[in-house]
């Protein structure tokens, strides 16, 4: 978006077309990308109020993949809004046969577990990401308000999406698997916060401790068995330490 704003008119439209194609392709490949696309498209539309042609080109480029996806669903599953998740084996229907591929309204218990539980909590597995909140504030304060809104809304949207999913834990995995796509974007405000706190020894020590805990926890778990079962509520005590003790 920044490149498009600085380019000549003709090249600017090419940038918008490329962004639209990539946005449409990402949603075609993975439904979750719709959260990214919706947020960044809204920001683009807001910034293109005086020059709507770029936004029109963006939406038209993305619409090609949307139309292809709707055609694919109709061809394979009988209707444009019928998803593959609605036609899985009967044993999986209770988890994926409702809402949008098994995702409905957020639930507070799943929200808390996705962020703070010992077996799937983002802030437990990777506590450095707790800096995402002050980081968004510092981005806003520094004048990068579009970035702050886009990143904050995307991160919030993904967390709410996960808390509305029946398989919010990501099945057999380590950590909050369904939140993985948003971590690259969330790392931007985390880095901003760490840079802002650079002169504070306490904050630096806290950040270093968070990073060390995450690296150690992930590496030790992957040494023994990264595909943790969903029912393992405290994997470090119940599975990782006994596995290490048994060689």
C-alpha positions in Angstrom: 0.0 0.0 0.0 2.8 2.4 0.8 4.5 1.5 -2.5 1.3 2.2 -4.4 0.9 5.6 -2.7 4.3 6.7 -3.9 4.3 5.3 -7.4 3.2 7.0 -10.7 -0.5 6.7 -11.6 0.0 3.8 -14.1 2.3 1.9 -11.8 0.1 2.6 -8.8 -2.8 0.7 -10.6 -0.5 -2.2 -11.3 0.4 -2.4 -7.6 -3.3 -2.3 -6.6 -4.0 -5.1 -9.2 -1.2 -7.2 -7.8 -2.3 -6.7 -4.2 -5.9 -7.7 -5.2 -4.7 -10.8 -7.0 -2.6 -11.9 -4.0 -5.5 -11.2 -1.6 -7.9 -13.2 -3.7 -5.3 -16.0 -4.1 -4.7 -16.2 -0.4 -8.4 -16.5 0.4 -8.7 -19.2 -2.3 -5.9 -21.2 -0.7 -6.9 -20.8 3.0 -10.3 -19.5 4.3 -8.6 -17.9 7.3 -6.9 -15.4 5.0 -10.2 -13.7 4.6 -9.5 -12.0 7.9 -6.3 -10.4 6.6 -8.0 -9.5 3.3 -11.0 -7.9 4.9 -9.0 -5.7 7.3 -6.4 -4.6 4.7 -9.0 -4.0 2.0 -10.9 -1.8 4.5 -7.7 0.2 5.2 -7.0 0.5 1.4 -10.5 1.7 0.7 -10.3 4.3 3.5 -7.0 5.6 2.2 -8.3 5.6 -1.4 -11.3 7.8 -0.8 -9.9 10.6 -3.0 -8.6 8.1 -5.7 -11.2 5.3 -5.8 -9.9 3.8 -9.1 -7.1 2.0 -7.2 -9.6 0.5 -4.8 -11.8 -0.6 -7.7 -8.9 -2.3 -9.4 -7.9 -4.0 -6.1 -11.5 -5.3 -5.6 -11.9 -6.4 -9.2 -8.6 -8.4 -9.1 -9.6 -10.1 -5.9 -13.1 -10.8 -7.2 -11.7 -13.1 -9.9 -10.5 -15.6 -7.2 -13.7 -15.2 -5.2 -15.8 -16.1 -8.2 -13.5 -19.1 -9.0 -13.9 -20.3 -5.4 -17.7 -20.0 -5.5 -17.7 -21.9 -8.8 -15.5 -24.6 -7.3 -17.8 -25.0 -4.3 -20.8 -25.3 -6.5 -19.1 -27.7 -8.9 -17.8 -30.0 -6.1 -20.3 -29.7 -3.3 -23.6 -28.5 -4.8 -23.7 -24.8 -3.9 -21.4 -21.7 -3.9 -21.4 -21.5 -0.1 -21.1 -25.2 0.5 -17.6 -25.9 1.9 -15.5 -29.0 1.9 -15.7 -29.0 5.7 -19.5 -29.6 5.4 -18.9 -32.9 3.6 -16.3 -34.7 5.7 -16.6 -38.1 7.3 -19.6 -38.5 9.6 -17.4 -38.6 12.7 -16.1 -35.1 11.8 -19.5 -33.5 11.1 -20.1 -32.4 14.7 -16.9 -30.3 14.5 -17.0 -28.9 11.0 -20.6 -29.3 9.8 -21.9 -25.9 11.2 -21.2 -22.3 10.8 -18.4 -21.5 8.4 -16.4 -24.6 8.3 -17.0 -25.3 12.0 -16.5 -21.7 13.2 -19.4 -19.8 14.9 -19.5 -17.1 17.5 -16.5 -16.6 19.9 -16.6 -18.3 23.4 -14.8 -16.8 26.4 -13.5 -20.2 27.6 -11.9 -21.0 24.2 -10.5 -17.4 24.1 -8.8 -17.8 27.5 -7.5 -21.3 26.6 -6.1 -20.1 23.2 -4.1 -17.4 25.0 -3.3 -18.7 28.5 -3.7 -22.5 28.7 -0.7 -24.7 29.4 -1.3 -26.8 26.3 -2.4 -24.3 23.6 -1.9 -20.8 25.1 -0.1 -18.3 22.9 1.2 -16.2 25.8 2.3 -19.4 27.6 4.1 -21.0 24.6 5.4 -17.7 23.2 5.1 -15.0 25.9 7.0 -12.5 23.9 3.8 -11.9 21.9 2.3 -10.3 25.0 4.2 -7.2 23.8 1.8 -7.0 20.8 -0.6 -4.7 22.8 1.9 -2.0 23.8 3.5 -2.3 20.4 0.2 -1.4 18.6 -0.1 1.6 21.0 3.4 2.7 20.1 2.7 2.3 16.4 -0.3 4.6 16.8 1.5 7.1 18.9 4.4 7.3 16.3 1.9 8.3 13.6 1.6 4.9 11.9 -2.1 4.8 12.6 -3.1 2.8 9.5 -0.6 0.1 10.4 -1.7 0.1 14.0 -5.3 -0.3 13.2 -4.7 -3.0 10.5 -2.4 -5.1 12.7 -4.5 -4.7 15.8 -7.7 -5.6 14.0 -6.1 -8.6 12.2 -4.6 -10.0 15.4 -7.9 -9.5 17.3 -9.9 -11.0 14.4 -7.7 -14.1 14.4 -8.0 -14.6 18.1 -11.8 -14.2 17.9 -11.9 -16.6 15.0 -10.0 -19.3 16.9 -12.2 -18.8 20.0 -15.2 -19.5 17.7 -13.9 -22.7 16.2 -14.9 -26.1 17.5 -11.4 -27.4 16.9 -9.9 -24.2 18.4 -6.9 -26.2 19.7 -5.8 -27.2 16.2 -6.1 -30.9 17.0 -2.8 -32.8 17.3 -0.2 -30.1 17.4 2.0 -28.0 19.8 0.8 -24.6 20.7 -2.0 -22.5 19.1 -1.7 -23.9 15.6 -4.6 -21.9 14.2 -3.0 -18.6 15.3 0.3 -19.3 13.4 -0.8 -17.3 10.3 -1.1 -14.1 12.2 2.2 -14.3 14.1 4.3 -12.8 11.3 2.2 -9.7 11.4 2.0 -9.6 15.2 5.8 -9.7 15.3 5.8 -6.1 13.9 4.3 -4.4 16.9 6.3 -6.7 19.2 9.5 -5.4 17.6 8.2 -1.9 17.9 7.6 -2.3 21.6 11.0 -3.9 22.2 12.7 -1.0 20.4 10.7 1.5 22.5 11.7 -0.3 25.7 15.4 -0.7 24.7 16.6 1.8 27.3 14.8 0.1 30.2 16.8 -2.7 31.8 13.7 -4.3 33.4 11.8 -4.5 30.1 14.9 -5.8 28.3 15.3 -8.5 30.9 11.6 -9.4 30.7 11.8 -9.7 27.0 14.9 -11.8 27.1 13.3 -14.1 29.6 10.2 -14.4 27.5 12.3 -15.3 24.4 14.3 -17.8 26.4 11.2 -19.5 27.8 9.7 -19.8 24.4 12.9 -21.2 22.7 13.6 -23.7 25.4 10.0 -24.9 25.7 9.6 -25.3 21.9 12.9 -27.1 21.4 12.5 -29.5 24.4 9.0 -30.4 23.2 10.1 -31.0 19.7 12.9 -33.2 20.9 10.3 -35.8 22.1 7.0 -35.3 20.3 5.7 -32.1 18.6 2.3 -33.7 17.8 0.8 -33.3 21.3 -2.8 -34.7 21.7 -5.5 -32.2 22.4 -6.4 -33.8 25.7 -2.9 -33.3 27.2 -3.6 -30.3 29.5 -0.1 -29.9 30.9 2.2 -31.4 28.2 5.5 -30.4 30.0 4.7 -32.4 33.1 2.5 -35.1 31.6 4.4 -35.9 28.5 7.7 -34.0 27.8 9.5 -34.6 31.1 8.6 -38.3 31.3 9.6 -38.8 27.6 13.0 -37.2 28.3 13.4 -39.4 31.4 12.8 -42.5 29.3 15.4 -41.5 26.7 
